Amino acid sequence: MENFYTLFVRDESDGCFYDEFGDYKKCDVKEEADATYWDRKKSDIKIINTHGTAAGILKVLKELN
């Protein structure tokens, strides 16, 4: 399976994590997180390898929430 990194961000209103961005390069996902969610706590942002599948994203969401 290929590496595909997904940015998960905790919603401030309901406390749940949601997938916000993904890319094959982890550095691009980190750049997106830094540019868009610069005002969030580090514990509210996760970058996780989901292997580019919907099943991988759903599995991580279930674990985070």
C-alpha positions as CSV (number, residue, x, y, z in Angstrom):
1,M,0.0,0.0,0.0
2,E,1.1,3.5,-0.8
3,N,1.7,6.1,1.9
4,F,-1.1,8.7,1.9
5,Y,-1.2,11.1,4.7
6,T,-4.5,12.6,6.0
7,L,-4.9,15.6,8.2
8,F,-7.4,15.1,10.9
9,V,-8.6,18.2,12.9
10,R,-10.8,18.2,16.0
11,D,-13.9,20.4,15.5
12,E,-14.1,23.1,18.2
13,S,-17.9,22.9,18.4
14,D,-18.5,19.1,18.7
15,G,-15.1,17.8,19.8
16,C,-15.0,15.2,17.0
17,F,-12.1,14.8,14.5
18,Y,-12.8,15.2,10.8
19,D,-10.5,14.5,7.8
20,E,-9.6,17.9,6.2
21,F,-6.8,17.3,3.7
22,G,-4.7,14.5,2.3
23,D,-1.6,14.1,0.1
24,Y,1.1,11.6,-0.7
25,K,3.8,13.9,0.8
26,K,3.7,14.3,4.6
27,C,5.5,17.6,4.3
28,D,2.6,19.0,2.2
29,V,0.0,17.9,4.8
30,K,2.1,19.5,7.5
31,E,2.3,22.7,5.5
32,E,-1.5,22.7,5.1
33,A,-1.9,22.2,8.8
34,D,0.5,25.0,9.7
35,A,-1.1,27.4,7.2
36,T,-4.7,26.7,7.9
37,Y,-4.9,25.6,11.6
38,W,-2.0,27.7,13.0
39,D,-4.3,28.7,15.9
40,R,-5.1,25.2,17.1
41,K,-3.6,23.2,19.9
42,K,-1.3,20.4,18.7
43,S,-3.5,17.9,20.4
44,D,-6.3,19.0,18.0
45,I,-4.3,18.1,14.9
46,K,-3.2,14.7,13.7
47,I,-1.4,13.6,10.6
48,I,-1.8,9.9,10.0
49,N,-0.9,7.5,7.1
50,T,-4.3,6.2,5.9
51,H,-2.8,4.4,2.8
52,G,-5.1,6.3,0.5
53,T,-8.2,4.3,1.1
54,A,-11.7,5.2,2.4
55,A,-11.5,2.3,4.7
56,G,-8.2,3.6,6.2
57,I,-9.8,7.0,6.8
58,L,-12.9,5.5,8.4
59,K,-10.7,3.3,10.6
60,V,-8.7,6.3,11.9
61,L,-11.9,8.4,12.5
62,K,-13.3,5.6,14.5
63,E,-10.2,5.4,16.6
64,L,-9.9,9.1,17.1
65,N,-13.6,9.6,18.0
